[in-house]
Amino acid sequence: MILPFLLALRLVDAPCAGCRVTLPDEIAKPPLLVVLHGDFGAGATAQQAAWEKAALARGVGVLALQCPVALGCKGSWWQWNGDPAWLGAQVDALAKTHPIDRDRVWIAGWSGGASYLGYRAPELATMFAAVVYHGGGMPWAGGACDGKRAPSLFLVGDHNPLHGLAVRLKDAHLACHDDVTWKLVPGADHDGEWRALAGNADAILDWLGTKRR
């Protein structure tokens, strides 16, 4: 549902160093979209800016996480490959000071952030109600179907040189009979995948709005 313009609360370096938060002021317990940046780029700030307009229009908060330097990350989520429990801990820390709807917490990764989410997909379902892979993704180790994985949506272009990894991740989800939505941007390279978010963020957030834990 599209809402009237909402005033926003923006937090810097919360709940973690380099992280960014946008919350709708007029919603007592908003849903939350957690977003991960790509490799060595503009980081959490760019992800916050990319998602917050469409999110606020739906009364959804945005938590843009910076890959944790203090834990050894050098700018790349997939190369860091740290314990996904750190992601959940940041959501918990935010919720202590700003209540959120814990049944509607979703996560989206761009580029290398998406690859990290794919590689750790079996560990995400207990923390997040759905996952968005934007311009990236790679299958989890072993490809086993033990347990469950969160519903997933892909926004990818077939001219990304690493598109085959996203296809393999999609196929791994489908082999496990997971809930998968595939949004292909024909002819899009990696820059085109990034630009495609502007025209797809509304539809993605509407899809996320149907997913609950």
N, C-alpha and C positions, 0 to 999 in steps of 0.2 A: 504494500500500500504506500502510495506517495503521500507524504505529509507536507503541511505548510513549512516554510523556512523555519528552521530551528536554530536557536542560539547554540553556540558550541563552546565547550570547555577544552582548551588545548594545554597539554602538559609536555614539558621538555625534560629529558633525562629521567623519565618515570615510566615504568617502575624500575628501569635499569639504565645504565650509562649508555647514552646515545639513542635511546628509545624515544618514541613520540606517541602521544595519545590524543585522539579527538573523541569527545563524548558529547552527545546531544544533551543540552542542559535541561530540557523539559521532559525527559523520560526517566522515571525513577530507577528502572532496572533494564537498561537497553541490551539487546543482543550485541555481540562483539565479533568483529572480524580481525583476526591476527594476520599480519602480513610480513613476509620475509623478502629482503632485497636480493638483488643479483650480485654477481662477483665484482668486487672492487669498484663499484659505481657510486652513485649519489647516496646510497644507503637508505636508512629508515625515512629520512625527510622526503625523498622522492616517492616512496611507497605511500606515505601518509597523504601526500598531495594527490596522488593518482586515484585514490579510493574515496577520500572523505566526502566529496560533494554528493556522489550517488549514495553513499552510506547514510549521511545525515538526512537526506531526503526520505529515507526509510526508517529513521530513528535508530540507526545502527552506529555503534562506536567503532573506532579503528585503533588498534594497537600495533604500531609499526616497530618491530624488534630490530635492534642492531646486533649483528653476530658478536658474541661476547669476547672482547679483546682480553679481558682478565682471565678467561678460561682457555686462552691460546688461539682464538680465532684471528686470522690475518686478513679478513675481508671476504672470505668465501664460505658460505654455509656448508656446501657439500664437501669441500676439502677439510673443514673443521670436523664435521661429522660427529659432533658431540651428542650427549644423551638428550633425547627429546624431552625428558622430564624437566629440563631447564625451561622449555617453552611453557609447560604447564605451570611451573613455579612463578613465571612472570604474570600469567593470568591470575593466579591466586593472590599475588602481591597487589595487583591493581584492584581486585575485588574487595580487598580489606579496607580500602579507602573510598572506592567508588563502586557501589553494588552493580552487578551485571546479571543478565539472565543466563545462568550457567547451563541451561538446556540448549541454548542457541549461541554457542561459541564455535566459530568456524576459522579455518586457516587457509591462506593463499600464499603461494610462493612464486616469485618471478625468477626466471632463468636458473641460476645456480641454487637459488632458494627453493625452486620447484624440484630440482634434482635431489636436494637434501630430503624434501618431503616424500618423494617417491621412494628413495632408498630406505627411509625409516617408516614407510607406510603402515606396516603391521603394528607399530607402537603408538600410532596416532589416534586410533578409534576410541580409546578410553578417554581421551582429552578433548577431541573435537568432533562436532556433529557432521562436518563435511570438509573436504579438501579441494582447493582449486590449484591446478597446475597451469601456470601462465608462462609460455615460451620456454618450457624445459620439462625435465622429468627423466628419471632413470629407474629401472626396476629394482626392487629390493633383493637383497642377497638370497640366493637359493630358490626364490620364487615359490616357496611353500604357501599353502592356503590355510594353514592352521589359524584358528581364531577368526576374527572379523577385521575388515578394513572399512573406514568411513566412506560414504558416497563421495565420488570424485567427479570433477568437471575439468576438462582440458580446453584451453584456448591456445592453439598452436598453429604455426605456419609450415607448409611443406617445403619451403625453401630455406629453412634453418638447416645449416650443415649437420646439426645433431638431432634432426627431427626423428631419425630412426630410434633413438633412445626413448623419446616420448611414445612412439608407436609400441615399442617393446613393453613399456610400463602399462599402457592401455591394455595390451594383450594379456599381460600378467593379471590385471584386475579382472578382465573378462573371463579368463580361465578359472578364476576363483568365484565366478558368478556374482561379482560385486556390482553395485549400482554405478554406472559410468555414463557420463554425458560428454560427447566429443564435439567440440566446436573447432572445425578446421577453417583457417583463413587461407584459401588457395593463393599461391604465389608469394606469400609473405615470408620474408627473411626475418632475421632476429629483430631488426629495427621495426619491421612491419608488425611483428607480434606485439611489440610494446605499444605501437600506435593503435593497434586493434582494441586495446583495453578501453579507450575512450568511447568507442561505439558499442561495447559489450558489457560494460560495468553494470549498467542498470539491469540487464537480463540476468547477469550472473548473480547479483544480489537478490533478485526475485527468486531465482532457483535456490539460493542459500536459505531464503526465508521459509522454504518448505521443509528444511532439514532440522530435526531436533534429536537430541540424545535421548 
